[in-house]
Amino acid sequence: MIRISIEEILKIVENKYKAVVIAAKEARRLNVIPREKEEEEEEKENNLKPVEEALKRFVKGELKYVEGEEKK
């Protein structure tokens, strides 16, 4: 389990609820990506859940998001 503080998240986005939506969308995307056997073996070593991986990517700045483009 990784530990990411709310302060780290608030450095990137001003609203913690917006951060939750961004991370949730990425976690959902990670969860449905078809995985090959080789990738699964690598992920077993990493052993992060999709939400943890999404938060890690968010804090590292690997996720891009655009304000105001929310689908209804």
Buried (B, 14 or more C-beta within 10 A) or exposed (E): EEEBEEEEBEEBBEEEEBBBEBBBEBBEEBEEEEEEEEEEEEBEEEEBEBBBBBBBBBBEEEBEBEEEEEEE
